[in-house]
Every structure is written in structure tokens, then in C-alpha cells.
Amino acid sequence: MGRSVREALNIPDSAQDAFAFWLCSPLLELQLKPKHQPYKLCRQWQDLLYRFTEASEEDIAQDEPCLQYRRNVFYPKTKELQIKDEGVLKLLYDEARLNILDGRYPCDPEQWLALGALTCAIELGIGLDERKVAADIREKKLSSFLPGHLVVGGGFLSTLRGKGGRQAELEQKLLKEYHSLSQNPSQDPTYLLRQYLSTCHTLPYYGCAFFSAEIDKPAQGILHRGGHKAVTVGISLEGVYVMDVKEKHVLLGLRFNELSWDHSYPEGEGDSHILWLEFDGEEAGTPVNKLLKIYSKQAELMSGLIEFCVELRSAGDGAATGTDGEVVPAQAAPAGQVGSTERPRGNRRGKLRRQSSVVCSRVHSLSTISYVDDGKEIKALKPKRAASFFSRQAQPQDYTAVQVAESLEQG
């Protein structure tokens, strides 16, 4: 079936590993392995939903998956930049654009404006009269060029100004960016597509597989009530990213050389599957280890994907998986760059950035478990069933892996 689809889409053999089959619905998304038979998995879809989602029986009964041919989560960005075929670039652009518009790839203003202008140039043409472009934008709707939550949303002042005023302001900004882009009218479609994808590559979560989950809210008020916050967890060859579903920004972003992880199963009725992420942090100026609990029935899938991505990177510093399931080495990433699993012994990781950018981590807004591993008065803070990849490295690391424990304390 893969060969038939590639022939229909005119995908050259050199780019066949860039795509894979996915079974997707509003409730669950799964990238299929080459050995999987989509028809059989469709027959088992309800069982998969019961296993990996919290959906109601009614929603599960009404849910139907569709088979999609999408970007392969194991395809390195370095190889994607080498693609020259316009048809393949257009397929990758279409998927990336949809993720931008849906808010799956959070962007800062300068990014979504640049991407919106590139979309105008790709979809409408370059060097057009401003009135013509404005008319086309209104006809297609602004949400076809800019993220929907920006067009529809807005703060209190935006509400007072009105939806029309907000959209007019966004339209003017988009037209200005398009005019700046049109200063070089000789840019061909392939160049524009590559520019769009290159801009997306600056987003660390580009190419991720996404999972639905929840995390603890920090305790607030006199009664210290917390609750859960809905998040999306993105996992790629480069790391793990936890994003706020409502606010459309990153809460925590970790490369694989910055974390340990574990998956724990429910131990009693009412308990949840949990994906544990362990990373370096700071409390009142003191370096500490932090644990983030991610509640999701898809924790098992996330843990398995993390482990597989780590193994791929260990096998070739950026290996890719071919359509036949074999590990194919890609260009090695120099130590210290994104995705490199090497870290000098005896050095702590650098502090996570805490800026206003949607891409930067917001560790201060997370409810985490903190502990100091200095050999003194260490309480039982670590989760059970340790599965840190650091314990499997060829060279010993200075990082302490997640270990068996009996109780937890919130920090």
C-alpha cells in the first residue's frame, strides 16, 4: 500500500522515509509500523480507545479513525532540509501549516507573522497588489493564514475593541509582512516552501508525535487547592515538550540529555498511569532534582516512544527509521547541539530559560516534586519501576537515575 501511495503522490525513493501511515481521530493518533495492517487496527479501534484514552463510552462508540499519510516522527530534520522535490516539500508544508494554524506548534508573534506571510506568498502568489491580497485574505478568512486562537481569541482590551478591530489589526500586520517578503519577487515556490519549513524547524517541537495528558496545578489559596491542567505532550527525536492546551505555550521542554523518565502503572482503583520526568532545577538558589508527574492513559505509549527515540539517537547520533523498520544512520550531531546525548561528566546541565517566549520553559508554573541528592536526609521521593536511559549508557554519568521509593512529597 505504501508503494501505491508514493506512486500516486510522485514521492521519489530518496524521500520515502519522510512519511508514514497514521491512524488518527479526535481521540487518538497512532503512527503505524510497516508490519501493521490498517484494516485490522481499525477493527480494534474501540479497544485501543478504552486502553489509551479517558473518553466516554458514547464518544468511543461514535469515534472513527481515518488513515493518513503524514510526516514520520523518526525522520530527522537534517535530512528534511536536504529534500529538493517540490511535491514532497508541499506535503510537509501542508502538515506543518495545519499544526501552526491549530496551535499545536506555539509561535511567537514574529514567527506566526513570518509564516503567515509565507503562506500568502505560497497560496496566493508573490508580488501581488496589496488590495488584491487583502481581498483574497478576507475571502479565505484570516484563520487560513494565522493561528486560529489568535484570530478568535484576545484579552480584555481586545474584547472591548471588538473582534472586527482585532482582525483588522492582524490583517494589516500580515499585509505589511507580505509586502516586505515581496521585495524579492524572484523567489520560486520551492524556495518559499523551504523557507516555511526552515522557520518551523526553529520550533523545538516540530515533527513531534502528540499525546493528551494532565499535570498537577500548583496549590493556590488558603486551602491550597490544586486540581489538574490539560496539557499536550510532544515527543520527537530531540526531546520531550509539555505544552499548555489553553495558553498555547511551553511549560517544560527537555532534550534527552536533560532528563530521566519512568512510567508507572495504576496500583489501585482510581489511580492513573503516570509518566515521570526527572530533571535539574533550583529551589531558593539551591540545585535540586525535580520530578513532574504527567497523568495519562497514553503514558505507556509516551514512555515507549521516548525509549525508542533514545535508542535511535544512541545508535547513530540522529538515526532515522526506514520504512522497513531498520535503523539508518543520519548525519551525526556535534556534541552540545540539540539532540546530542553526550554530556561532560561532573558538569550540571545549564539552567532552563525562563523568558516570555512561548517556546521557553515555565518551570516556575509547574507543580513538581523536589529533592536534593547530596547523601543527607534523602526522603523516599522517587517513583517506582525505574527506567532511566542513563543507566544504560556505555559511559557512566553523574546523573542519578530514578529509583524505587515508597512515598512522595510535593514541592
LUMLO-718761 format. One line per 4 residues: number of its first residue (from 1); their letters; for each residue z, x, y of N, C-alpha, C. Coordinates in steps of 0.1 Angstrom, whole numbers, plus 2048, in hexadecimal, padded with zeros to 3 digits. Layout:
N
NUM = a = Z X Y Z X Y Z X Y; ...
// end
This chain:
411
1 = mgrs = 800 808 7F4 800 800 800 800 809 80D; 808 814 80C 808 81D 818 7FA 822 81B; 7F3 826 811 7E5 82B 813 7DC 821 81A; 7DD 814 815 7D5 809 81B 7D9 807 82A
5 = vrea = 7E5 807 82D 7EA 805 83B 7E5 811 843; 7E6 81D 83E 7E2 829 846 7D3 828 849; 7CB 824 83F 7BD 823 840 7B9 818 84B; 7C0 80D 84A 7BE 802 853 7C1 806 862
9 = lnip = 7CB 80E 863 7CF 813 871 7C9 820 875; 7C0 825 86C 7BA 832 86F 7C4 83D 872; 7CE 83E 86A 7D8 848 86C 7D4 854 863; 7D2 860 86A 7CE 86C 862 7D9 871 859
13 = dsaq = 7D5 878 84F 7DE 87E 845 7E9 886 84C; 7E5 88D 856 7EE 896 85D 7FA 88F 863; 7F9 882 866 803 87A 86C 809 870 863; 806 870 856 80A 865 84D 81A 865 84C
17 = dafa = 820 870 84D 82F 871 84C 836 86B 858; 82F 868 862 835 863 86F 83A 855 86D; 835 84E 863 838 840 862 83E 83D 854; 845 831 853 84A 82D 846 84B 81D 847
21 = fwlc = 84C 817 83B 84E 809 83B 85C 805 83D; 85E 7FA 845 86C 7F5 847 86C 7E6 844; 877 7E2 83F 87A 7D3 83E 884 7D0 849; 880 7C7 852 888 7C4 85E 88A 7B5 860
25 = spll = 895 7B2 865 898 7A4 869 8A2 7A5 874; 8A6 79B 87B 8B0 79C 886 8BE 7A0 880; 8C0 79F 873 8CD 7A2 86D 8CE 7B0 867; 8C2 7B6 863 8C3 7C2 85C 8B5 7C9 85D
29 = elql = 8B6 7D7 85E 8AA 7DF 85E 8AB 7EA 854; 8A2 7EC 84B 8A2 7F6 840 895 7FD 83F; 896 80B 840 88A 813 83D 889 814 82E; 87D 811 829 87B 812 81B 877 820 816
33 = kpkh = 87B 823 80A 877 830 804 869 82D 7FD; 862 838 7FB 855 837 7F5 855 82F 7E8; 860 830 7E0 860 829 7D3 864 81A 7D4; 868 816 7E0 86C 808 7E1 860 7FF 7E1
37 = qpyk = 862 7F3 7DB 858 7E8 7DB 85C 7DD 7E4; 855 7DC 7F0 85A 7D2 7FA 85C 7C4 7F4; 853 7C0 7EB 854 7B2 7E6 861 7B0 7DF; 865 7BA 7D7 872 7B8 7D0 87E 7B8 7D9
41 = lcrq = 87D 7C1 7E4 888 7C1 7ED 889 7B4 7F5; 87E 7AE 7F8 87E 7A1 7FF 885 797 7F6; 883 797 7E9 889 78E 7E0 898 790 7E0; 89C 79C 7E3 8AB 7A0 7E3 8B1 79F 7F1
45 = wqdl = 8A9 79B 7FB 8AE 79C 809 8BB 795 80B; 8BD 789 806 8CA 782 809 8D6 78A 803; 8D4 790 7F7 8DE 798 7F1 8E1 7A4 7FA; 8D7 7AA 800 8D9 7B6 809 8E0 7B1 816
49 = lyrf = 8DD 7A5 81B 8E4 7A0 827 8F3 79E 824; 8F6 798 819 904 796 815 90B 7A3 814; 904 7AD 80F 90B 7BB 80D 90C 7C2 81A; 902 7C2 823 902 7CB 82E 904 7C4 83C
53 = teas = 906 7B7 83D 908 7B0 849 914 7A6 849; 918 7A2 855 923 798 856 91D 78A 859; 910 788 857 909 77C 85A 90F 770 852; 90E 764 858 913 758 851 909 754 846
57 = eedi = 90D 74C 83D 905 747 832 8F8 740 838; 8FA 739 843 8EF 731 849 8E5 73B 84E; 8E9 745 856 8E0 74F 85B 8D9 757 850; 8E0 75A 846 8DA 762 83B 8CF 759 834
61 = aqde = 8D2 74D 832 8C9 744 82C 8BC 742 834; 8BD 743 841 8B1 741 84A 8AA 74E 84D; 8B0 75A 84A 8AA 767 84E 89F 76B 844; 894 76F 84A 889 774 842 884 782 848
65 = pclq = 883 78C 83F 87F 799 843 870 79A 845; 86C 7A3 84D 85D 7A6 84F 85B 7B5 84C; 850 7B8 846 84C 7C5 842 845 7CC 84E; 84B 7D7 853 845 7DE 85F 842 7EC 85B
69 = yrrn = 838 7F2 862 834 800 860 838 807 86D; 843 80E 86D 849 814 878 84C 822 877; 851 828 882 854 836 882 85E 83A 877; 85B 845 870 864 84A 866 870 851 86D
73 = vfyp = 87C 84C 86A 888 852 870 88A 861 86D; 883 865 862 885 873 85E 879 87C 863; 871 877 86C 866 87F 872 86B 886 87E; 86A 893 87F 870 89B 88A 868 898 897
77 = ktke = 86F 899 8A2 868 897 8AF 85F 8A3 8B2; 862 8AF 8AC 85A 8BB 8AE 84C 8B9 8A8; 84B 8B2 89D 83E 8AF 897 837 8A4 89E; 83E 89A 8A3 838 88F 8AB 831 895 8B7
81 = lqik = 836 89F 8BE 830 8A4 8CA 823 8AB 8C6; 821 8AE 8BA 814 8B5 8B6 809 8AB 8B2; 80C 89E 8B2 802 894 8AF 7F8 893 8BA; 7EB 893 8B6 7E0 892 8C0 7D8 885 8BF
85 = degv = 7D9 87E 8B4 7D2 872 8B1 7D7 867 8BB; 7CD 861 8C2 7D1 857 8CC 7D7 84A 8C5; 7D1 846 8BA 7D5 83B 8B3 7E4 83C 8AE; 7E7 848 8A9 7F5 84A 8A4 7FE 84A 8B0
89 = lkll = 7FB 851 8BB 803 851 8C7 805 843 8CC; 7FB 83A 8CB 7FC 82C 8D0 806 825 8C7; 806 827 8BA 810 820 8B2 81E 824 8B5; 820 831 8B7 82D 837 8BA 832 832 8C8
93 = ydea = 828 831 8D1 82B 82C 8DF 82F 81D 8DE; 828 815 8D7 82B 807 8D6 839 805 8D1; 83D 80C 8C7 84B 80B 8C1 855 810 8CC; 853 81B 8D2 85C 821 8DC 85E 817 8E8
97 = rlni = 853 812 8EC 853 808 8F7 85B 7FC 8F4; 85A 7F7 8E8 862 7EB 8E4 870 7EE 8E4; 874 7FA 8E0 882 7FE 8E0 888 800 8EE; 87F 805 8F7 883 806 905 885 7F8 90B
101 = ldgr = 87C 7EF 909 87D 7E2 90F 888 7DA 909; 88B 7DC 8FD 896 7D5 8F6 8A4 7DB 8F9; 8A4 7E6 900 8B1 7ED 903 8B7 7F5 8F8; 8AF 7F7 8ED 8B4 7FF 8E2 8B5 80E 8E6
105 = ypcd = 8AC 812 8EF 8AC 81F 8F4 8B1 81E 903; 8BE 81F 905 8C3 81E 913 8BD 829 91C; 8BA 826 928 8B3 82F 931 8BA 82F 93F; 8BA 83A 946 8BE 83B 954 8B2 836 95C
109 = peqw = 8B5 832 969 8AA 82C 972 89E 835 973; 89F 842 974 894 84A 976 88B 84A 969; 892 848 95D 88A 848 951 883 83B 94F; 88A 82F 951 883 823 94E 878 820 959
113 = lalg = 87A 826 965 86F 824 96F 863 82C 96B; 865 839 966 85A 841 962 853 83B 956; 85B 836 94D 855 830 941 84E 823 944; 853 81B 94E 84D 80F 952 83F 812 959
117 = altc = 83F 81C 961 832 820 968 828 825 95E; 82D 82D 954 823 831 949 81E 825 941; 826 81B 93F 822 80F 938 817 808 940; 819 807 94D 80F 801 956 802 809 955
121 = aiel = 803 816 955 7F6 81E 954 7F0 81D 947; 7F7 81C 93C 7F2 81B 92E 7EC 80D 92C; 7F3 803 930 7EF 7F5 92E 7E5 7EF 938; 7E6 7F4 944 7DD 7EE 94F 7D3 7F7 953
125 = gigl = 7D5 804 952 7CC 80E 957 7D2 816 962; 7CC 821 966 7D2 82A 970 7C9 82A 97D; 7CF 82C 988 7C8 82C 995 7C4 81F 99A; 7CA 814 996 7C6 806 99A 7CC 803 9A8
129 = derk = 7C6 7F9 9AE 7CB 7F5 9BB 7D9 7EF 9B9; 7E2 7F1 9C3 7F0 7EC 9C2 7F0 7DD 9C0; 7E8 7D5 9C7 7E8 7C7 9C6 7E4 7C3 9B8; 7DA 7C9 9B2 7D6 7C6 9A5 7E1 7C9 99B
133 = vaad = 7E8 7D4 99C 7F3 7D8 993 7FE 7CE 994; 802 7CA 9A1 80C 7C1 9A3 809 7B3 99D; 7FD 7AF 99E 7F9 7A2 998 7FA 7A3 989; 7F5 7AE 983 7F6 7AF 974 804 7B0 96F
137 = irek = 80D 7B7 977 81B 7B7 973 821 7A9 973; 81E 7A1 97D 824 794 97E 81E 78B 973; 811 78D 96F 80B 785 965 811 789 957; 814 796 955 819 79A 948 828 799 947
141 = klss = 82F 797 953 83D 797 955 843 7A5 955; 84D 7A6 95E 853 7B3 961 85A 7B9 954; 85F 7B0 94C 866 7B4 93F 85C 7BA 935; 84F 7BA 938 845 7C1 92F 845 7D0 933
145 = flpg = 84B 7D4 93E 84A 7E1 943 858 7E8 944; 862 7E0 947 870 7E5 949 879 7DE 93F; 884 7E5 93B 88E 7DF 932 892 7D1 936; 893 7C8 92C 895 7BA 92F 8A3 7B8 936
149 = hlvv = 8AD 7C0 932 8BB 7BD 937 8BB 7C1 946; 8B2 7CA 94B 8B2 7CD 959 8AB 7C2 961; 8A1 7BC 95B 899 7B2 962 8A2 7A5 963; 8A8 7A1 958 8B0 795 957 8BE 797 95D
153 = gggf = 8C4 7A2 95A 8D2 7A5 95E 8D4 7A8 96C; 8DF 7AF 96F 8E2 7B3 97C 8F1 7B0 97F; 8F6 7B6 989 904 7B4 98D 906 7A8 996; 912 7A7 99C 916 79C 9A5 90D 79C 9B1
157 = lstl = 90A 7A7 9B7 901 7A8 9C3 8F3 7A3 9BF; 8EF 7A7 9B3 8E1 7A3 9AF 8E1 793 9AD; 8EC 78E 9A9 8EC 77F 9A7 8EC 778 9B5; 8F3 77E 9BF 8F2 778 9CC 8E4 779 9D2
161 = rgkg = 8DE 785 9CF 8D0 787 9D5 8C6 77E 9CE; 8C9 77A 9C1 8C0 772 9BA 8B7 779 9B1; 8B3 773 9A6 8AA 779 99C 89D 77E 9A2; 897 775 9AB 88A 778 9B1 88B 785 9B9
165 = grqa = 896 787 9C1 897 793 9C9 899 79F 9C1; 8A0 79E 9B6 8A3 7A9 9AD 896 7AE 9A7; 88E 7A4 9A2 881 7A7 99C 877 7AD 9A5; 877 7A8 9B2 86E 7AD 9BC 872 7BC 9BF
169 = eleq = 87F 7BF 9BF 883 7CD 9C2 87F 7D6 9B6; 880 7D1 9AA 87C 7D9 99E 86D 7DB 99E; 866 7D1 9A2 857 7D1 9A2 852 7DC 9AC; 859 7DC 9B8 855 7E6 9C2 858 7F4 9BD
173 = kllk = 863 7F6 9B7 866 804 9B1 85C 808 9A7; 858 7FE 99E 84E 801 994 841 804 99A; 83D 7FD 9A4 830 7FF 9AA 830 80D 9B1; 83B 811 9B7 83C 81E 9BE 83A 829 9B3
177 = eyhs = 841 827 9A8 840 832 99D 832 832 998; 82C 827 996 81E 826 991 814 82D 99B; 816 82B 9A8 80E 831 9B2 80F 840 9B1; 81B 845 9AF 81E 853 9AE 817 859 9A2
181 = lsqn = 817 851 997 811 856 98B 801 856 98C; 7FC 84D 994 7EE 84B 996 7E8 856 99F; 7F0 85F 9A4 7EA 86A 9AD 7E1 873 9A5; 7E3 873 998 7DA 87A 98F 7D2 871 986
185 = psqd = 7C7 86B 98B 7C0 861 984 7B8 866 977; 7B8 873 975 7B0 878 96A 7B8 878 95D; 7C4 873 95D 7CC 873 951 7C6 869 947; 7C3 86E 93B 7BD 865 931 7C8 85E 929
189 = ptyl = 7C5 854 921 7CF 84C 919 7D8 855 910; 7D2 85F 909 7DA 867 901 7E4 86F 908; 7E1 874 914 7EB 87B 91C 7F6 871 920; 7F3 865 924 7FD 85C 928 806 858 91D
193 = lrqy = 800 856 911 809 853 905 812 85E 902; 80D 86A 903 816 876 900 821 877 90A; 81D 874 917 827 874 921 833 86A 91F; 82F 85E 91A 838 854 918 842 859 90C
197 = lstc = 83C 85E 902 844 862 8F6 84D 86E 8FA; 847 877 902 84F 883 906 85B 87F 90E; 859 875 917 865 870 91E 86F 869 915; 86A 862 90B 874 85C 901 87B 867 8F9
201 = htlp = 875 872 8F7 87B 87D 8F0 887 883 8F7; 888 880 904 894 885 90B 8A0 87D 908; 89E 871 902 8A9 868 8FE 8AE 86D 8F0; 8BA 871 8EF 8BF 877 8E2 8BE 86D 8D6
205 = yygc = 8BD 860 8D9 8BD 856 8CE 8AF 851 8CB; 8A5 858 8D0 897 854 8CD 895 857 8BE; 88F 84D 8B7 88C 84E 8A9 897 84B 8A0; 8A2 846 8A5 8AE 842 89D 8AB 836 894
209 = affs = 8B2 835 889 8B4 829 882 8C0 822 887; 8C0 815 889 8CB 80F 890 8D3 805 887; 8E0 805 889 8E9 7FD 881 8F3 7F5 88A; 8F6 7E9 886 900 7E1 88D 90E 7E4 889
213 = aeid = 917 7E4 893 925 7E8 88F 92E 7E3 89B; 93B 7E6 899 945 7E4 8A3 94F 7EF 8A3; 955 7F1 8AF 960 7FB 8B0 96C 7F5 8B7; 977 7FB 8B7 983 7F6 8BD 982 7F7 8CC
217 = kpaq = 986 7ED 8D4 987 7EE 8E2 994 7F5 8E5; 995 7FD 8F0 9A2 802 8F4 9AC 7F7 8F7; 9B8 7F9 8F4 9C3 7EF 8F7 9C4 7EE 906; 9C5 7E1 90A 9C6 7DE 918 9D2 7D4 91B
221 = gilh = 9D7 7D4 927 9E1 7CA 92B 9EF 7CD 926; 9F8 7C5 929 A06 7C7 925 A07 7C5 916; A00 7BC 910 A01 7BA 902 9F8 7C4 8FA; 9F1 7CD 901 9E9 7D7 8FA 9DF 7D1 8F0
225 = rggh = 9D9 7C6 8F5 9CF 7C0 8EC 9C2 7C7 8ED; 9BC 7C8 8E1 9AF 7D0 8E1 9A3 7C7 8DD; 9A1 7C6 8D0 995 7BF 8CB 98A 7C8 8C7; 97E 7C3 8C5 973 7CB 8C0 967 7CA 8CB
229 = kavt = 960 7D4 8CB 954 7D5 8D4 947 7D7 8CB; 93D 7CF 8CE 931 7D0 8C6 929 7DC 8CA; 925 7E4 8C1 91D 7F0 8C4 911 7F1 8BA; 908 7FA 8BE 8FD 7FE 8B6 8FE 80C 8B3
233 = vgis = 8FD 810 8A6 8FE 81E 8A2 8F0 823 89E; 8EB 82D 8A6 8DE 833 8A3 8E0 840 89C; 8D8 843 891 8D9 84F 889 8CB 855 888; 8CA 861 88B 8BD 868 88A 8BF 876 883
237 = legv = 8B4 87E 883 8B5 88B 87E 8BE 894 886; 8C1 890 892 8C8 898 89C 8D7 894 89D; 8DB 888 89A 8E9 885 89C 8EC 876 89B; 8F8 872 8A0 8FD 864 89F 900 860 8AE
241 = yvmd = 8FC 854 8B1 8FE 84E 8BF 903 840 8BE; 90F 83E 8C4 915 831 8C5 913 82B 8D3; 90C 81F 8D3 908 819 8E0 90E 80B 8E2; 912 809 8EE 917 7FC 8F2 90C 7F1 8F2
245 = vkek = 90D 7E7 8EA 903 7DD 8E9 901 7D6 8F7; 90C 7D3 8FD 90C 7CB 90A 908 7D3 916; 90E 7DF 917 90C 7E7 923 900 7F0 922; 8FA 7F1 916 8EE 7FA 915 8F0 808 919
249 = hvll = 8FB 80E 914 8FD 81C 917 904 823 90B; 903 830 90A 909 837 8FF 918 838 901; 91F 835 8F6 92E 837 8F6 932 845 8F0; 92A 849 8E6 92C 855 8DF 91F 85B 8D9
253 = glrf = 91C 867 8DC 911 86E 8D6 915 87B 8D1; 912 87D 8C4 916 889 8BD 90B 88F 8B5; 908 89C 8B7 8FF 8A2 8AE 906 8A6 8A1; 8FF 8A9 896 905 8AA 889 90E 8B6 889
257 = nels = 90C 8C0 891 915 8CC 892 921 8C9 89A; 923 8BC 89F 92E 8B9 8A7 937 8AE 8A0; 935 8AB 894 93D 8A1 88D 93F 8A3 87F; 949 89C 87A 94B 89A 86B 94B 88B 86A
261 = wdhs = 948 886 85E 948 877 85C 94D 874 84E; 950 867 84D 955 861 840 952 852 840; 951 84D 834 94F 83E 832 95A 83A 829; 962 830 82D 96D 82A 825 96A 81C 822
265 = ypeg = 96D 818 815 96A 80A 811 976 801 814; 975 7F4 815 980 7EB 817 98A 7ED 80B; 997 7ED 80F 9A1 7EF 805 9A8 7E2 802; 9A6 7D7 80A 9AC 7CB 807 9A4 7C0 80E
269 = egds = 9A7 7B3 80B 9A0 7A8 811 9A2 7A8 820; 997 7A6 827 997 7A6 836 994 7B4 83C; 995 7BF 833 992 7CC 838 983 7CE 83A; 97F 7D8 841 971 7DB 844 96C 7E8 83F
273 = hilw = 95F 7E9 83D 959 7F6 83A 95B 7FE 847; 95E 80B 847 960 813 853 958 820 852; 950 823 85C 94B 830 85E 953 838 867; 959 843 863 962 84B 86B 959 857 871
277 = lefd = 95B 859 87E 955 865 884 960 86D 88A; 960 87A 887 96A 883 88B 963 88D 894; 969 890 8A0 963 899 8AA 96E 89F 8B3; 96B 8A9 8BA 974 8B0 8C3 976 8A7 8D0
281 = geea = 982 8A7 8D5 984 8A0 8E1 98F 8A7 8E9; 995 8A0 8F3 99F 8A6 8FC 9A9 89B 900; 9B6 89D 8FF 9C0 894 904 9C9 89C 90D; 9C9 898 91A 9D2 89E 924 9D0 8AD 924
285 = gtpv = 9C4 8B2 923 9C1 8C0 923 9C3 8C7 917; 9C7 8C0 90C 9C9 8C7 8FF 9BE 8C3 8F6; 9B7 8CE 8F0 9AD 8CB 8E6 9B2 8C3 8DA; 9AC 8B9 8D6 9B0 8B1 8CB 9A4 8AD 8C2
289 = nkll = 9A7 8A9 8B6 99C 8A3 8AE 99D 894 8B0; 992 88D 8B0 991 87F 8B2 98A 878 8A7; 98F 86C 8A3 988 864 899 984 857 89F; 978 853 89D 973 846 8A1 970 83E 895
293 = kiys = 976 831 895 973 828 88A 968 81F 88D; 95E 81E 885 952 815 887 952 80B 87C; 955 7FF 87F 955 7F4 875 948 7EE 873; 943 7EE 867 936 7E8 864 934 7E8 855
297 = kqae = 92E 7DD 850 92A 7DC 842 91F 7E6 83F; 919 7EB 849 90E 7F5 848 913 804 848; 920 805 848 926 813 848 921 81B 83D; 920 815 831 91B 81C 825 90D 822 828
301 = lmsg = 904 819 82E 8F7 81E 831 8F7 829 83B; 8FF 827 846 900 832 850 905 83F 84A; 90F 83F 842 914 84B 83C 90A 852 834; 902 84A 82C 8F8 84F 823 8ED 856 82B
305 = lief = 8E9 84F 837 8DE 854 83F 8E3 861 846; 8EF 862 84B 8F4 86E 851 8F4 879 847; 8F8 877 83B 8F9 881 831 8EA 886 82E; 8E1 87D 82D 8D3 881 82A 8CD 889 835
309 = cvel = 8D0 885 842 8CA 88C 84D 8D0 89A 84E; 8DD 89B 84B 8E3 8A8 84B 8DD 8B1 840; 8DB 8AC 835 8D4 8B4 82A 8C6 8B8 82E; 8BF 8AF 834 8B1 8B3 839 8B2 8BE 843
313 = rsag = 8BB 8BD 84C 8BC 8C8 856 8C1 8D5 850; 8CA 8D4 846 8CE 8E0 83F 8C3 8E6 837; 8BA 8DE 832 8AF 8E3 829 8A5 8EA 831; 8A3 8E7 83E 898 8ED 846 89A 8ED 855
317 = dgaa = 8A6 8EB 85A 8A8 8EB 868 89E 8E2 86F; 89E 8D6 86A 894 8CC 870 88A 8C8 866; 88E 8C6 85A 885 8C2 84F 881 8B4 851; 875 8B0 84B 870 8A3 84C 86E 89E 83E
321 = tgtd = 86F 891 83C 86D 88B 82F 85F 886 82E; 857 88A 824 849 886 823 849 878 81C; 83E 872 81B 83C 865 815 83F 865 807; 83E 871 800 841 872 7F2 850 875 7F0
325 = gevv = 858 875 7FA 866 877 7F9 86B 886 7F8; 861 88F 7F9 865 89D 7F8 869 8A2 806; 871 8AC 806 876 8B2 813 86C 8BC 817; 866 8BA 823 85C 8C3 828 861 8CB 834
329 = paqa = 862 8D8 834 868 8DF 83F 860 8DD 84C; 867 8DC 857 860 8DB 864 864 8E8 86C; 861 8E8 879 864 8F3 881 873 8F5 882; 878 901 881 886 903 881 88B 902 890
333 = apag = 897 8FC 892 89C 8FA 89F 8A5 906 8A2; 8A4 90D 8AD 8AC 918 8B0 8BB 914 8B1; 8C4 91D 8AD 8D2 91A 8AE 8D6 916 8BC; 8DE 90B 8BC 8E3 907 8C9 8DB 8FB 8CF
337 = qvgs = 8CF 8F9 8CA 8C7 8EE 8CF 8CB 8E1 8C7; 8C6 8D6 8CC 8C8 8C9 8C6 8C4 8C9 8B7; 8CE 8C5 8AF 8CB 8C4 8A1 8CF 8D1 899; 8D1 8DC 89F 8D5 8E8 898 8E3 8E6 892
341 = terp = 8E5 8E9 885 8F1 8E7 87E 8FA 8F3 87F; 8F5 8FE 885 8FD 90B 886 906 90A 892; 913 910 890 91C 911 89B 924 91E 899; 925 926 8A3 92D 933 8A1 93B 930 89C
345 = rgnr = 940 938 893 94D 936 88E 957 93A 899; 962 932 89A 96D 936 8A3 96B 92F 8B1; 960 928 8B3 95E 922 8C0 95F 913 8BF; 965 90D 8C9 965 8FE 8C9 958 8F9 8CF
349 = rgkl = 955 8ED 8CC 949 8E7 8D2 94B 8E4 8E1; 940 8E4 8E8 941 8E1 8F6 946 8D3 8F9; 94C 8D1 905 951 8C3 908 945 8BA 909; 947 8AD 905 93D 8A3 906 93B 8A0 915
353 = rrqs = 92F 89E 91A 92C 89A 928 932 88C 92B; 937 88B 937 93D 87E 93B 937 87B 949; 92B 877 949 924 874 956 920 866 956; 919 862 961 916 854 962 909 850 95B
357 = svvc = 902 85A 955 8F5 857 94E 8F8 84F 942; 8EF 845 93F 8F1 83D 933 8F0 845 926; 8EA 851 927 8E9 85A 91B 8F6 861 918; 8FF 863 921 90B 86B 91F 916 863 918
361 = srvh = 91E 86A 911 929 864 909 934 85F 913; 93A 855 90F 946 84F 916 952 84F 90D; 956 85B 909 961 85C 900 96E 856 905; 970 856 913 97C 851 919 97D 842 917
365 = slst = 972 83B 914 972 82C 913 973 828 904; 975 832 8FB 976 82F 8ED 985 82E 8E9; 988 826 8DF 995 825 8D8 994 82E 8CC; 99A 83A 8CC 999 844 8C1 9A6 848 8BC
369 = isyv = 9A7 84E 8B1 9B3 854 8AB 9B2 862 8AE; 9BD 868 8B4 9BD 876 8B8 9C8 87D 8B1; 9C5 88A 8AD 9CF 892 8A7 9CC 8A1 8AA; 9D7 8A9 8A9 9D5 8B7 8AC 9D7 8BE 89E
373 = ddgk = 9CD 8C6 89A 9CE 8CD 88E 9D2 8DC 890; 9DF 8DE 893 9E4 8EB 896 9EF 8F0 88C; 9F0 8E8 881 9F9 8EC 877 A07 8E7 879; A0A 8E0 884 A17 8DC 888 A18 8CC 889
377 = eika = A21 8C6 882 A23 8B8 883 A16 8AF 883; A0E 8B3 879 A02 8AB 878 A05 89E 870; A03 893 876 A06 886 86F 9FA 882 867; 9FC 879 85E 9F1 875 855 9E7 86C 85D
381 = lkpk = 9DE 872 863 9D5 86B 86C 9C7 86A 867; 9C3 871 85C 9B5 872 858 9B2 868 84D; 9A6 864 84D 9A2 859 844 9A0 85E 836; 9A0 855 82C 99E 858 81E 990 85B 81B
385 = raas = 98E 860 80F 981 863 809 978 86C 812; 97D 878 814 976 882 81D 968 885 818; 95F 886 821 951 889 81E 94A 890 829; 951 89A 82E 94C 8A2 839 941 8AC 834
389 = ffsr = 936 8AD 83B 92C 8B6 837 930 8C4 83A; 93A 8C6 843 93E 8D4 846 943 8DB 83A; 949 8D3 830 94F 8D9 824 944 8DE 81B; 937 8D9 81E 92C 8DD 815 923 8E7 81B
393 = qaqp = 927 8ED 826 91F 8F7 82D 91F 904 825; 915 90C 825 915 919 81E 91F 922 824; 920 922 831 92A 92B 838 936 923 83C; 942 928 83B 94E 921 83F 94E 91E 84E
397 = qdyt = 953 912 851 954 90E 860 963 90E 864; 965 90F 871 972 90E 876 977 900 878; 96E 8F6 875 971 8E8 878 978 8E2 86B; 983 8DA 86E 98B 8D4 863 984 8C7 85F
401 = avqv = 981 8C6 853 97A 8BA 84E 984 8AE 84D; 97E 8A2 84D 987 896 84B 98D 897 83D; 99A 894 83C 9A1 895 830 9A9 888 82C; 9AE 888 820 9B6 87D 81B 9C2 87B 823
405 = aesl = 9C6 86E 826 9D2 86B 82E 9D7 85E 82A; 9E3 85A 82F 9EA 84E 82B 9EB 844 836; 9EC 848 842 9EE 83F 84E 9E6 844 859; 9E4 83B 863 9DC 83D 86F 9E4 83A 87B
409 = eqg = 9E2 841 886 9E8 83E 893 9DD 83D 89D; 9DE 833 8A6 9D4 832 8B1 9D8 83B 8BD; 9CE 842 8C2 9D0 84B 8CD 9C9 847 8DA
// end
